[in-house]
């Protein structure tokens, strides 16, 4: 069916879906017709969810993660160790860590990473807010002094550059910095690992 043959409202809905990342024109049409087939109550529930996300969700004033309260539930949770801060690049990275159920500290979301070639310096991400938490405990979750920074950045050039910058700043303040372990994942085979992974595994080897 020609796009011009659709009613104007349907064309606008298809265009809106097609503008989303990873959604092609055919997928956008399928989504639009799915909405058309829904009951008015179901369609309005979707519309309300979109409105609520844009109106209510904001960045936590402490860790810069996405939340509908400030501070976010993680920063406000008295059961979390607020002296340990795990630094990640994006809110989705925080969700990956939380899904393990193993980490009980708090977070800091950079909303990016240092990338001089792309013109992204310290002022382009939330590094100033992170340093504020290190320098002024009252700016950290539940006013706790930070004793350890865990660097959970992506293992590439930009991620490592950002990690080194943070580690240097933390060291100047007498704060311990560590990074997530790297190397061969469990169940993998050496023949399929790239040289960078092998190198990290050798440098991070542990005693049996």
C-alpha positions as CSV (number, residue, x, y, z in Angstrom):
1,X,0.0,0.0,0.0
2,X,1.4,3.4,-1.0
3,X,2.3,5.6,2.0
4,X,0.2,8.4,0.4
5,X,-2.9,6.2,0.6
6,X,-2.7,6.0,4.4
7,X,-4.8,8.6,6.4
8,X,-2.6,11.5,7.7
9,X,-2.7,10.3,11.3
10,X,-1.6,6.8,10.3
11,X,1.3,8.3,8.2
12,X,2.4,10.3,11.2
13,X,2.4,7.3,13.4
14,X,4.4,5.3,10.9
15,X,6.9,8.1,10.6
16,X,7.2,8.3,14.3
17,X,8.0,4.6,14.7
18,X,10.3,4.7,11.7
19,X,12.4,7.4,13.3
20,X,13.3,5.1,16.2
21,X,16.7,3.4,16.1
22,X,16.5,-0.1,14.6
23,X,13.0,0.3,13.2
24,X,12.7,0.0,9.5
25,X,9.7,1.2,7.4
26,X,8.0,-2.3,7.3
27,X,8.4,-2.7,11.1
28,X,7.1,0.8,11.6
29,X,4.0,-0.1,9.5
30,X,3.4,-3.3,11.5
31,X,3.7,-1.4,14.8
32,X,1.3,1.3,13.6
33,X,-1.3,-1.3,12.5
34,X,-0.8,-3.1,15.8
35,X,-1.8,0.1,17.6
36,X,-4.8,0.5,15.2
37,X,-6.0,-3.0,16.2
38,X,-5.7,-2.3,19.9
39,X,-8.7,-1.3,21.9
40,X,-8.9,2.5,22.7
41,X,-8.0,1.7,26.3
42,X,-4.9,-0.2,25.4
43,X,-3.7,2.5,22.9
44,X,-4.3,5.2,25.4
45,X,-2.3,3.2,28.0
46,X,0.7,3.3,25.5
47,X,0.2,7.0,25.0
48,X,0.1,7.6,28.7
49,X,3.3,5.6,29.2
50,X,5.1,7.7,26.7
51,X,3.8,10.9,28.3
52,X,4.8,9.8,31.8
53,X,8.4,8.9,30.6
54,X,8.9,12.4,29.1
55,X,7.2,14.2,32.0
56,X,8.4,12.3,35.1
57,X,11.7,10.6,34.3
58,X,14.8,12.7,35.0
59,X,18.4,12.3,36.1
60,X,19.1,11.5,39.8
61,X,20.8,14.5,41.3
62,X,23.4,12.3,43.0
63,X,24.3,9.5,40.5
64,X,22.8,10.8,37.2
65,X,21.0,7.6,36.5
66,X,17.4,7.8,35.2
67,X,14.7,7.9,37.8
68,X,11.3,9.3,38.6
69,X,12.4,10.4,42.1
70,X,15.4,12.4,43.4
71,X,17.5,10.9,44.8
72,X,16.9,7.6,43.0
73,X,15.9,4.5,44.9
74,X,19.4,3.1,44.8
75,X,21.0,6.2,46.2
76,X,18.3,6.5,48.9
77,X,18.5,2.8,49.9
78,X,20.1,2.5,53.4
79,X,21.1,-1.1,52.7
80,X,23.5,0.0,49.9
81,X,27.2,0.8,50.7
82,X,27.4,4.5,49.7
83,X,31.2,4.6,50.3
84,X,31.7,2.4,47.2
85,X,30.9,4.0,43.8
86,X,30.8,2.0,40.6
87,X,31.3,4.4,37.6
88,X,29.6,3.4,34.3
89,X,29.1,5.2,31.0
90,X,25.3,5.0,30.5
91,X,22.1,4.2,32.5
92,X,21.8,0.9,30.6
93,X,25.2,-0.2,31.9
94,X,23.9,0.3,35.5
95,X,20.9,-1.9,34.7
96,X,23.3,-4.7,33.5
97,X,25.2,-4.5,36.8
98,X,22.0,-4.5,38.9
99,X,20.7,-7.5,37.1
100,X,23.6,-9.6,38.5
101,X,22.3,-9.0,42.0
102,X,25.9,-9.1,43.2
103,X,26.8,-5.4,43.7
104,X,25.5,-3.6,46.8
105,X,27.2,-0.2,46.4
106,X,26.0,2.9,44.6
107,X,26.7,4.2,41.1
108,X,27.8,7.2,39.1
109,X,26.6,7.5,35.4
110,X,28.9,9.6,33.2
111,X,26.5,9.9,30.3
112,X,29.4,9.4,28.0
113,X,33.2,9.1,28.0
114,X,36.2,11.2,27.2
115,X,36.8,11.3,23.4
116,X,39.2,14.1,22.4
117,X,38.9,13.2,18.7
118,X,35.1,13.8,18.9
119,X,35.6,16.9,21.0
120,X,34.3,15.4,24.3
121,X,36.3,16.6,27.2
122,X,35.7,16.4,31.0
123,X,33.1,19.1,30.8
124,X,31.1,17.2,28.3
125,X,30.2,14.4,30.7
126,X,29.4,14.3,34.4
127,X,33.0,14.1,35.7
128,X,32.6,17.4,37.7
129,X,29.6,15.9,39.5
130,X,31.7,12.8,40.3
131,X,34.6,14.8,41.7
132,X,32.0,16.8,43.7
133,X,31.0,13.5,45.4
134,X,34.6,12.7,46.2
135,X,35.4,16.2,47.5
136,X,32.2,16.8,49.4
137,X,30.6,13.8,51.1
138,X,27.3,15.7,51.5
139,X,26.9,15.5,47.7
140,X,27.2,11.7,47.8
141,X,24.4,9.3,48.5
142,X,23.3,9.7,52.2
143,X,26.3,12.0,52.8
144,X,28.7,9.1,52.9
145,X,32.5,9.7,52.3
146,X,33.7,7.7,49.2
147,X,36.4,5.2,49.9
148,X,36.5,3.3,46.6
149,X,35.8,4.0,43.0
150,X,35.1,1.0,40.8
151,X,35.7,1.7,37.1
152,X,33.1,-0.2,35.0
153,X,33.8,1.5,31.7
154,X,33.9,-0.2,28.3
155,X,37.2,-1.9,27.6
156,X,38.2,0.3,24.6
157,X,40.5,3.3,24.0
158,X,38.0,5.9,25.1
159,X,36.8,3.8,28.1
160,X,40.4,3.3,29.2
161,X,41.3,7.0,28.7
162,X,38.3,7.9,30.9
163,X,39.2,5.3,33.5
164,X,42.8,6.6,33.8
165,X,41.6,10.2,34.2
166,X,39.2,9.2,37.0
167,X,41.9,6.9,38.7
168,X,44.3,9.8,38.7
169,X,41.9,12.2,40.2
170,X,40.8,9.6,42.8
171,X,44.5,8.9,43.7
172,X,45.2,12.6,44.3
173,X,42.4,12.5,46.8
174,X,43.6,9.3,48.5
175,X,40.7,7.3,47.3
176,X,41.2,3.7,46.1
177,X,40.3,3.0,42.5
178,X,39.8,-0.5,41.0
179,X,38.4,-1.7,37.7
180,X,36.3,-4.6,36.6
181,X,38.2,-7.8,35.9
182,X,39.0,-8.5,32.2
183,X,40.0,-11.6,30.3
184,X,38.6,-14.8,29.1
185,X,34.9,-15.4,29.9
186,X,33.9,-18.7,31.5
187,X,33.0,-21.3,28.9
188,X,35.0,-19.6,26.0
189,X,37.8,-21.1,24.0
190,X,41.2,-19.6,23.4
191,X,41.0,-20.0,19.6
192,X,38.1,-17.6,19.4
193,X,39.5,-14.9,21.7
194,X,41.0,-11.7,20.1
195,X,44.5,-10.6,21.1
196,X,43.2,-7.8,23.4
197,X,41.2,-10.3,25.4
198,X,44.2,-12.6,25.7
199,X,46.4,-9.7,26.8
200,X,44.0,-8.7,29.5
201,X,43.7,-12.3,30.7
202,X,47.5,-12.5,31.0
203,X,47.9,-9.2,32.8
204,X,45.1,-10.0,35.2
205,X,46.0,-13.6,35.9
206,X,45.4,-14.9,39.4
207,X,47.0,-17.5,41.6
208,X,45.4,-20.9,42.1
